[in-house]
Amino acid sequence: MQALVPADIRRLDAFFAAAKRVSIVVHTHPDGDALGSGAALLAYLRQVRGLDARLVLPDAAPASLDFLLPAEGVTDAAREPEAARDRISRSDLLVCLDMNAFTRAEALAASLQASAAPKVLIDHHLNPDRGAFDLVFSETEISSACELLYRVLLALPDVGAAGKLPLAVLDPLMAGMTTDTNNFANSVFPSTLQMASELLAAGVDRDALLDNLYHNYRENRFRAMGACLSERMHILPEGVAYVVLDRAFLQRFELREGETEGFVNLPLGIGAVRLTLLLREDEGHFRVSIRSKCGVSANRLAAAAFHGGGHECAAGGKLYFPQDIAEPALAEEYVAREAARFMRNEDSATE
């Protein structure tokens, strides 16, 4: 990780000092890193700085991650769209986390763009839209938005060490970092392990967090996982595994938002598989998750075939119908063709 610029930290501290009403916004379909960073910054601003702060979610958090959110201070734009837009319009400071552009907030993008308030970005994805923000903290060589936010908070003059932050800040930071590294299986840097050590020393109960994160799923998830591997996983000669979960599959197992989280990583346990894709049908499109082993760019495939992007080995995008494919039933054919073509090009480029 690159060193933080002291002038940027001073400017952020000045923004917080001048603000009376702050809104924190994360990306749509929020995952553990988005919710963890959002909840942590919310707790810092409310409990440490005494500010009127609110976390505004573009849509609902998965039930499995609800424990990260406080009872007060959160607005779900899917349930309260007017309240969410009004909150953003009345805020005198906006902080966007775990998203590289307003478009990642989808339904809230127009409100963010229209706001005249100073805008701060804290993110770990490629290609941040720097022109849209007044202050940008962007780092890709880091595990998560939670880790970057942690470093930023420590650099503030009123903090300096993890022990000076309440557990309401530290717990969600540990949770978000844990989920975005797939429980320390990928995107782990020396700074990541240092942060984990510091959080444990400051009193974070990692065992309790792991119970909440991984030991509280419904039975449906595991039934669906088995069917996903036995019925829906296809492996191509090029070293690609892909899974398409259409609406019928999702309804069959009554799967809720977040209950397919991590499925895309499972085929990477197969030695011959170098790239995996998981498609989940949504309204008018499939959400696409892509993971890869070192040497294969998930990010390039996401950009080339799925209107997306992300990290080198973890990316995502969307496949629209009828724009990209005429109907959902053609998703498998499209994925197999584009993924195989991509892998052949990747292999020929390294020869």
ZIBEL-V899520 format. One record per residue. N is the residue number from 1. RES is the residue in three letters. PSI is psi in radians with two decimals (NA if undefined). OMEGA is omega in whole degrees, -180 to 180 (none if undefined). D_CENTER is the distance of its C-alpha to the mean C-alpha in whole Angstrom. Layout:
# ZIBEL-V899520
n=N res=RES psi=PSI omega=OMEGA d_center=D_CENTER
n=N res=RES psi=PSI omega=OMEGA d_center=D_CENTER
This chain:
# ZIBEL-V899520
n=1 res=MET psi=2.42 omega=177 d_center=19
n=2 res=GLN psi=2.67 omega=179 d_center=21
n=3 res=ALA psi=2.47 omega=176 d_center=23
n=4 res=LEU psi=2.56 omega=-179 d_center=22
n=5 res=VAL psi=2.09 omega=-178 d_center=25
n=6 res=PRO psi=-0.65 omega=180 d_center=27
n=7 res=ALA psi=-0.62 omega=178 d_center=27
n=8 res=ASP psi=-0.70 omega=178 d_center=24
n=9 res=ILE psi=-0.75 omega=178 d_center=24
n=10 res=ARG psi=-0.68 omega=180 d_center=27
n=11 res=ARG psi=-0.71 omega=177 d_center=26
n=12 res=LEU psi=-0.78 omega=179 d_center=23
n=13 res=ASP psi=-0.67 omega=178 d_center=25
n=14 res=ALA psi=-0.68 omega=176 d_center=27
n=15 res=PHE psi=-0.81 omega=-180 d_center=25
n=16 res=PHE psi=-0.71 omega=-178 d_center=24
n=17 res=ALA psi=-0.59 omega=-177 d_center=28
n=18 res=ALA psi=-0.31 omega=-173 d_center=29
n=19 res=ALA psi=2.57 omega=172 d_center=26
n=20 res=LYS psi=-0.54 omega=-178 d_center=28
n=21 res=ARG psi=1.99 omega=-176 d_center=25
n=22 res=VAL psi=2.38 omega=172 d_center=21
n=23 res=SER psi=2.33 omega=178 d_center=18
n=24 res=ILE psi=2.27 omega=-177 d_center=15
n=25 res=VAL psi=2.41 omega=177 d_center=12
n=26 res=VAL psi=3.10 omega=-175 d_center=8
n=27 res=HIS psi=2.83 omega=178 d_center=7
n=28 res=THR psi=2.76 omega=-174 d_center=9
n=29 res=HIS psi=1.06 omega=-172 d_center=8
n=30 res=PRO psi=2.36 omega=178 d_center=6
n=31 res=ASP psi=-2.95 omega=-177 d_center=5
n=32 res=GLY psi=-0.62 omega=-179 d_center=7
n=33 res=ASP psi=-0.74 omega=179 d_center=5
n=34 res=ALA psi=-0.84 omega=-179 d_center=5
n=35 res=LEU psi=-0.67 omega=179 d_center=8
n=36 res=GLY psi=-0.82 omega=179 d_center=10
n=37 res=SER psi=-0.71 omega=179 d_center=10
n=38 res=GLY psi=-0.79 omega=180 d_center=11
n=39 res=ALA psi=-0.66 omega=-179 d_center=13
n=40 res=ALA psi=-0.82 omega=180 d_center=15
n=41 res=LEU psi=-0.64 omega=177 d_center=15
n=42 res=LEU psi=-0.81 omega=-179 d_center=17
n=43 res=ALA psi=-0.69 omega=179 d_center=19
n=44 res=TYR psi=-0.84 omega=-176 d_center=20
n=45 res=LEU psi=-0.65 omega=-178 d_center=21
n=46 res=ARG psi=-0.81 omega=-172 d_center=23
n=47 res=GLN psi=-0.59 omega=-177 d_center=25
n=48 res=VAL psi=-0.78 omega=-177 d_center=25
n=49 res=ARG psi=-0.22 omega=179 d_center=26
n=50 res=GLY psi=0.52 omega=-176 d_center=27
n=51 res=LEU psi=2.75 omega=170 d_center=25
n=52 res=ASP psi=1.63 omega=-177 d_center=25
n=53 res=ALA psi=2.60 omega=-180 d_center=21
n=54 res=ARG psi=2.41 omega=174 d_center=19
n=55 res=LEU psi=2.10 omega=-179 d_center=15
n=56 res=VAL psi=2.01 omega=-179 d_center=15
n=57 res=LEU psi=2.32 omega=177 d_center=12
n=58 res=PRO psi=-0.56 omega=174 d_center=13
n=59 res=ASP psi=3.09 omega=-169 d_center=13
n=60 res=ALA psi=2.56 omega=173 d_center=14
n=61 res=ALA psi=2.55 omega=174 d_center=12
n=62 res=PRO psi=2.53 omega=-179 d_center=12
n=63 res=ALA psi=-0.56 omega=-178 d_center=16
n=64 res=SER psi=-0.27 omega=-179 d_center=15
n=65 res=LEU psi=0.13 omega=-180 d_center=13
n=66 res=ASP psi=-0.52 omega=-176 d_center=15
n=67 res=PHE psi=-0.31 omega=179 d_center=17
n=68 res=LEU psi=-0.35 omega=-172 d_center=14
n=69 res=LEU psi=2.43 omega=177 d_center=15
n=70 res=PRO psi=2.88 omega=-180 d_center=19
n=71 res=ALA psi=-0.46 omega=-178 d_center=22
n=72 res=GLU psi=2.67 omega=174 d_center=22
n=73 res=GLY psi=0.23 omega=-178 d_center=20
n=74 res=VAL psi=2.34 omega=175 d_center=18
n=75 res=THR psi=2.23 omega=178 d_center=18
n=76 res=ASP psi=1.95 omega=-176 d_center=17
n=77 res=ALA psi=-0.42 omega=178 d_center=17
n=78 res=ALA psi=-0.59 omega=-180 d_center=18
n=79 res=ARG psi=-0.57 omega=-177 d_center=21
n=80 res=GLU psi=1.20 omega=-175 d_center=22
n=81 res=PRO psi=-0.71 omega=-179 d_center=21
n=82 res=GLU psi=-0.74 omega=179 d_center=24
n=83 res=ALA psi=-0.68 omega=180 d_center=24
n=84 res=ALA psi=-0.82 omega=-180 d_center=20
n=85 res=ARG psi=-0.68 omega=179 d_center=22
n=86 res=ASP psi=-0.73 omega=180 d_center=25
n=87 res=ARG psi=-0.81 omega=-179 d_center=23
n=88 res=ILE psi=-0.76 omega=-177 d_center=21
n=89 res=SER psi=-0.49 omega=-179 d_center=24
n=90 res=ARG psi=-0.01 omega=-179 d_center=26
n=91 res=SER psi=2.55 omega=176 d_center=24
n=92 res=ASP psi=0.15 omega=171 d_center=25
n=93 res=LEU psi=2.34 omega=178 d_center=22
n=94 res=LEU psi=2.34 omega=177 d_center=18
n=95 res=VAL psi=2.11 omega=179 d_center=15
n=96 res=CYS psi=2.30 omega=-176 d_center=12
n=97 res=LEU psi=2.50 omega=173 d_center=9
n=98 res=ASP psi=0.63 omega=177 d_center=6
n=99 res=MET psi=2.41 omega=-175 d_center=8
n=100 res=ASN psi=-0.07 omega=-179 d_center=11
n=101 res=ALA psi=2.76 omega=179 d_center=13
n=102 res=PHE psi=-0.54 omega=-178 d_center=14
n=103 res=THR psi=-0.43 omega=-179 d_center=14
n=104 res=ARG psi=-0.21 omega=176 d_center=10
n=105 res=ALA psi=-0.01 omega=175 d_center=11
n=106 res=GLU psi=-1.73 omega=-173 d_center=14
n=107 res=ALA psi=-0.38 omega=-179 d_center=17
n=108 res=LEU psi=-0.04 omega=-174 d_center=16
n=109 res=ALA psi=-0.78 omega=-178 d_center=17
n=110 res=ALA psi=-0.69 omega=179 d_center=20
n=111 res=SER psi=-0.70 omega=178 d_center=21
n=112 res=LEU psi=-0.77 omega=-179 d_center=19
n=113 res=GLN psi=-0.67 omega=-176 d_center=21
n=114 res=ALA psi=-0.36 omega=-176 d_center=24
n=115 res=SER psi=2.42 omega=176 d_center=24
n=116 res=ALA psi=-0.03 omega=-178 d_center=26
n=117 res=ALA psi=2.68 omega=172 d_center=24
n=118 res=PRO psi=2.50 omega=-176 d_center=23
n=119 res=LYS psi=2.29 omega=-179 d_center=19
n=120 res=VAL psi=2.41 omega=177 d_center=17
n=121 res=LEU psi=2.29 omega=173 d_center=14
n=122 res=ILE psi=1.89 omega=-168 d_center=12
n=123 res=ASP psi=2.74 omega=-179 d_center=10
n=124 res=HIS psi=0.26 omega=179 d_center=10
n=125 res=HIS psi=2.85 omega=178 d_center=9
n=126 res=LEU psi=2.72 omega=169 d_center=13
n=127 res=ASN psi=0.99 omega=176 d_center=15
n=128 res=PRO psi=2.54 omega=178 d_center=14
n=129 res=ASP psi=1.37 omega=-173 d_center=17
n=130 res=ARG psi=-0.57 omega=-178 d_center=19
n=131 res=GLY psi=-0.33 omega=-178 d_center=22
n=132 res=ALA psi=-0.16 omega=-173 d_center=20
n=133 res=PHE psi=2.65 omega=177 d_center=19
n=134 res=ASP psi=-0.42 omega=-180 d_center=22
n=135 res=LEU psi=2.27 omega=-176 d_center=20
n=136 res=VAL psi=2.22 omega=167 d_center=18
n=137 res=PHE psi=1.87 omega=-176 d_center=16
n=138 res=SER psi=2.23 omega=-179 d_center=14
n=139 res=GLU psi=2.13 omega=-180 d_center=14
n=140 res=THR psi=-0.44 omega=-180 d_center=13
n=141 res=GLU psi=1.08 omega=-177 d_center=15
n=142 res=ILE psi=2.72 omega=-172 d_center=13
n=143 res=SER psi=-0.58 omega=-165 d_center=11
n=144 res=SER psi=2.89 omega=171 d_center=8
n=145 res=ALA psi=-0.59 omega=179 d_center=8
n=146 res=CYS psi=-0.73 omega=179 d_center=10
n=147 res=GLU psi=-0.73 omega=179 d_center=13
n=148 res=LEU psi=-0.76 omega=177 d_center=13
n=149 res=LEU psi=-0.71 omega=178 d_center=13
n=150 res=TYR psi=-0.81 omega=180 d_center=16
n=151 res=ARG psi=-0.68 omega=179 d_center=18
n=152 res=VAL psi=-0.79 omega=180 d_center=18
n=153 res=LEU psi=-0.75 omega=180 d_center=19
n=154 res=LEU psi=-0.54 omega=-177 d_center=22
n=155 res=ALA psi=-0.26 omega=180 d_center=23
n=156 res=LEU psi=2.54 omega=-174 d_center=24
n=157 res=PRO psi=-0.39 omega=-179 d_center=28
n=158 res=ASP psi=0.07 omega=-177 d_center=28
n=159 res=VAL psi=-1.64 omega=177 d_center=26
n=160 res=GLY psi=-0.54 omega=-179 d_center=26
n=161 res=ALA psi=2.67 omega=-178 d_center=25
n=162 res=ALA psi=-0.63 omega=-177 d_center=23
n=163 res=GLY psi=-0.24 omega=178 d_center=26
n=164 res=LYS psi=-0.05 omega=179 d_center=26
n=165 res=LEU psi=2.49 omega=178 d_center=23
n=166 res=PRO psi=2.77 omega=179 d_center=23
n=167 res=LEU psi=-0.42 omega=176 d_center=22
n=168 res=ALA psi=-0.37 omega=174 d_center=20
n=169 res=VAL psi=-0.78 omega=-172 d_center=18
n=170 res=LEU psi=-0.69 omega=-178 d_center=18
n=171 res=ASP psi=-0.90 omega=180 d_center=17
n=172 res=PRO psi=-0.48 omega=176 d_center=13
n=173 res=LEU psi=-0.76 omega=177 d_center=13
n=174 res=MET psi=-0.73 omega=-179 d_center=14
n=175 res=ALA psi=-0.80 omega=-179 d_center=12
n=176 res=GLY psi=-0.72 omega=177 d_center=9
n=177 res=MET psi=-0.67 omega=-180 d_center=10
n=178 res=THR psi=-0.79 omega=-178 d_center=12
n=179 res=THR psi=-0.66 omega=-176 d_center=9
n=180 res=ASP psi=-0.27 omega=174 d_center=7
n=181 res=THR psi=0.13 omega=-176 d_center=11
n=182 res=ASN psi=0.88 omega=-178 d_center=12
n=183 res=ASN psi=0.88 omega=176 d_center=14
n=184 res=PHE psi=0.56 omega=177 d_center=15
n=185 res=ALA psi=-0.32 omega=179 d_center=16
n=186 res=ASN psi=2.87 omega=180 d_center=14
n=187 res=SER psi=0.68 omega=-180 d_center=13
n=188 res=VAL psi=2.22 omega=180 d_center=16
n=189 res=PHE psi=2.89 omega=176 d_center=18
n=190 res=PRO psi=-0.68 omega=180 d_center=21
n=191 res=SER psi=-0.49 omega=180 d_center=19
n=192 res=THR psi=-0.83 omega=180 d_center=17
n=193 res=LEU psi=-0.59 omega=176 d_center=20
n=194 res=GLN psi=-0.77 omega=178 d_center=21
n=195 res=MET psi=-0.80 omega=180 d_center=19
n=196 res=ALA psi=-0.74 omega=179 d_center=19
n=197 res=SER psi=-0.76 omega=-179 d_center=23
n=198 res=GLU psi=-0.67 omega=179 d_center=23
n=199 res=LEU psi=-0.70 omega=177 d_center=21
n=200 res=LEU psi=-0.75 omega=180 d_center=23
n=201 res=ALA psi=-0.49 omega=-180 d_center=26
n=202 res=ALA psi=-0.05 omega=174 d_center=25
n=203 res=GLY psi=0.07 omega=178 d_center=25
n=204 res=VAL psi=2.30 omega=179 d_center=22
n=205 res=ASP psi=1.59 omega=-176 d_center=23
n=206 res=ARG psi=-0.62 omega=179 d_center=20
n=207 res=ASP psi=-0.75 omega=179 d_center=22
n=208 res=ALA psi=-0.68 omega=178 d_center=22
n=209 res=LEU psi=-0.75 omega=180 d_center=18
n=210 res=LEU psi=-0.65 omega=176 d_center=18
n=211 res=ASP psi=-0.79 omega=180 d_center=20
n=212 res=ASN psi=-0.67 omega=-175 d_center=18
n=213 res=LEU psi=-0.69 omega=-168 d_center=15
n=214 res=TYR psi=-0.09 omega=-174 d_center=17
n=215 res=HIS psi=0.42 omega=-178 d_center=21
n=216 res=ASN psi=0.36 omega=-180 d_center=20
n=217 res=TYR psi=2.76 omega=173 d_center=20
n=218 res=ARG psi=2.76 omega=178 d_center=22
n=219 res=GLU psi=-0.57 omega=-178 d_center=25
n=220 res=ASN psi=-0.69 omega=-177 d_center=23
n=221 res=ARG psi=-0.72 omega=-176 d_center=20
n=222 res=PHE psi=-0.60 omega=173 d_center=23
n=223 res=ARG psi=-0.74 omega=180 d_center=25
n=224 res=ALA psi=-0.65 omega=179 d_center=23
n=225 res=MET psi=-0.77 omega=178 d_center=21
n=226 res=GLY psi=-0.77 omega=179 d_center=25
n=227 res=ALA psi=-0.62 omega=178 d_center=26
n=228 res=CYS psi=-0.79 omega=-178 d_center=23
n=229 res=LEU psi=-0.68 omega=-175 d_center=24
n=230 res=SER psi=-0.52 omega=-174 d_center=28
n=231 res=GLU psi=-0.55 omega=-169 d_center=28
n=232 res=ARG psi=-0.22 omega=-178 d_center=25
n=233 res=MET psi=2.21 omega=176 d_center=24
n=234 res=HIS psi=2.48 omega=-180 d_center=26
n=235 res=ILE psi=2.20 omega=-179 d_center=27
n=236 res=LEU psi=2.71 omega=179 d_center=28
n=237 res=PRO psi=-0.42 omega=-179 d_center=31
n=238 res=GLU psi=0.02 omega=180 d_center=28
n=239 res=GLY psi=0.47 omega=180 d_center=26
n=240 res=VAL psi=2.32 omega=170 d_center=23
n=241 res=ALA psi=2.35 omega=178 d_center=22
n=242 res=TYR psi=2.64 omega=-179 d_center=21
n=243 res=VAL psi=2.29 omega=176 d_center=21
n=244 res=VAL psi=2.05 omega=178 d_center=21
n=245 res=LEU psi=1.77 omega=-179 d_center=20
n=246 res=ASP psi=3.10 omega=-176 d_center=22
n=247 res=ARG psi=-0.64 omega=-179 d_center=23
n=248 res=ALA psi=-0.72 omega=179 d_center=26
n=249 res=PHE psi=-0.79 omega=-179 d_center=24
n=250 res=LEU psi=-0.69 omega=179 d_center=22
n=251 res=GLN psi=-0.61 omega=180 d_center=25
n=252 res=ARG psi=-0.69 omega=-179 d_center=27
n=253 res=PHE psi=0.11 omega=180 d_center=24
n=254 res=GLU psi=0.81 omega=-176 d_center=23
n=255 res=LEU psi=2.34 omega=178 d_center=20
n=256 res=ARG psi=2.97 omega=177 d_center=18
n=257 res=GLU psi=2.30 omega=178 d_center=14
n=258 res=GLY psi=-0.21 omega=-175 d_center=12
n=259 res=GLU psi=-0.12 omega=172 d_center=15
n=260 res=THR psi=0.11 omega=179 d_center=14
n=261 res=GLU psi=2.25 omega=179 d_center=11
n=262 res=GLY psi=-0.26 omega=180 d_center=12
n=263 res=PHE psi=-0.64 omega=-176 d_center=15
n=264 res=VAL psi=-0.42 omega=-178 d_center=15
n=265 res=ASN psi=-0.36 omega=-171 d_center=15
n=266 res=LEU psi=-0.79 omega=-178 d_center=19
n=267 res=PRO psi=-0.29 omega=179 d_center=21
n=268 res=LEU psi=-0.24 omega=174 d_center=20
n=269 res=GLY psi=-0.23 omega=178 d_center=22
n=270 res=ILE psi=2.21 omega=-174 d_center=25
n=271 res=GLY psi=-0.68 omega=-176 d_center=27
n=272 res=ALA psi=-0.21 omega=-177 d_center=28
n=273 res=VAL psi=2.20 omega=180 d_center=24
n=274 res=ARG psi=-0.24 omega=-176 d_center=22
n=275 res=LEU psi=2.35 omega=178 d_center=20
n=276 res=THR psi=2.56 omega=176 d_center=18
n=277 res=LEU psi=2.43 omega=173 d_center=17
n=278 res=LEU psi=2.22 omega=178 d_center=16
n=279 res=LEU psi=2.30 omega=178 d_center=17
n=280 res=ARG psi=2.15 omega=-176 d_center=16
n=281 res=GLU psi=2.38 omega=176 d_center=19
n=282 res=ASP psi=-3.01 omega=-178 d_center=18
n=283 res=GLU psi=1.91 omega=177 d_center=20
n=284 res=GLY psi=0.03 omega=-179 d_center=22
n=285 res=HIS psi=2.92 omega=168 d_center=19
n=286 res=PHE psi=2.38 omega=168 d_center=17
n=287 res=ARG psi=2.31 omega=-174 d_center=14
n=288 res=VAL psi=2.18 omega=173 d_center=13
n=289 res=SER psi=2.37 omega=-177 d_center=11
n=290 res=ILE psi=2.33 omega=175 d_center=13
n=291 res=ARG psi=2.63 omega=-179 d_center=14
n=292 res=SER psi=2.80 omega=171 d_center=17
n=293 res=LYS psi=2.85 omega=-178 d_center=19
n=294 res=CYS psi=2.38 omega=-180 d_center=20
n=295 res=GLY psi=-0.19 omega=177 d_center=22
n=296 res=VAL psi=2.28 omega=-173 d_center=21
n=297 res=SER psi=1.78 omega=173 d_center=18
n=298 res=ALA psi=-0.62 omega=-179 d_center=15
n=299 res=ASN psi=-0.78 omega=-179 d_center=15
n=300 res=ARG psi=-0.68 omega=178 d_center=18
n=301 res=LEU psi=-0.73 omega=179 d_center=18
n=302 res=ALA psi=-0.74 omega=-179 d_center=15
n=303 res=ALA psi=-0.65 omega=-175 d_center=17
n=304 res=ALA psi=-0.59 omega=-171 d_center=21
n=305 res=ALA psi=-0.19 omega=-172 d_center=20
n=306 res=PHE psi=0.43 omega=175 d_center=17
n=307 res=HIS psi=0.57 omega=-173 d_center=17
n=308 res=GLY psi=-2.66 omega=-179 d_center=13
n=309 res=GLY psi=-2.90 omega=-179 d_center=12
n=310 res=GLY psi=-2.34 omega=-180 d_center=10
n=311 res=HIS psi=2.98 omega=-177 d_center=11
n=312 res=GLU psi=-0.72 omega=-177 d_center=15
n=313 res=CYS psi=0.09 omega=179 d_center=14
n=314 res=ALA psi=1.98 omega=-175 d_center=11
n=315 res=ALA psi=3.11 omega=180 d_center=10
n=316 res=GLY psi=3.00 omega=-180 d_center=10
n=317 res=GLY psi=-2.76 omega=-179 d_center=12
n=318 res=LYS psi=2.64 omega=174 d_center=15
n=319 res=LEU psi=1.97 omega=-172 d_center=19
n=320 res=TYR psi=2.57 omega=169 d_center=21
n=321 res=PHE psi=2.36 omega=11 d_center=24
n=322 res=PRO psi=0.20 omega=-176 d_center=27
n=323 res=GLN psi=-0.84 omega=-177 d_center=26
n=324 res=ASP psi=-0.73 omega=176 d_center=25
n=325 res=ILE psi=2.60 omega=-175 d_center=26
n=326 res=ALA psi=-0.61 omega=-177 d_center=29
n=327 res=GLU psi=2.80 omega=-178 d_center=28
n=328 res=PRO psi=-0.55 omega=-178 d_center=25
n=329 res=ALA psi=-0.28 omega=-179 d_center=28
n=330 res=LEU psi=0.07 omega=-177 d_center=28
n=331 res=ALA psi=-0.77 omega=-178 d_center=24
n=332 res=GLU psi=-0.76 omega=-180 d_center=25
n=333 res=GLU psi=-0.76 omega=-179 d_center=28
n=334 res=TYR psi=-0.83 omega=-178 d_center=25
n=335 res=VAL psi=-0.81 omega=-179 d_center=23
n=336 res=ALA psi=-0.75 omega=-178 d_center=26
n=337 res=ARG psi=-0.87 omega=-175 d_center=27
n=338 res=GLU psi=-0.67 omega=-180 d_center=25
n=339 res=ALA psi=-0.73 omega=179 d_center=23
n=340 res=ALA psi=-0.75 omega=178 d_center=27
n=341 res=ARG psi=-0.75 omega=-180 d_center=28
n=342 res=PHE psi=-0.79 omega=-178 d_center=25
n=343 res=MET psi=-0.64 omega=177 d_center=26
n=344 res=ARG psi=-0.69 omega=178 d_center=29
n=345 res=ASN psi=-0.70 omega=178 d_center=28
n=346 res=GLU psi=-0.79 omega=-178 d_center=26
n=347 res=ASP psi=-0.70 omega=-179 d_center=29
n=348 res=SER psi=-0.52 omega=-179 d_center=32
n=349 res=ALA psi=-0.42 omega=-178 d_center=30
n=350 res=THR psi=-0.11 omega=-178 d_center=30
n=351 res=GLU psi=NA omega=none d_center=34
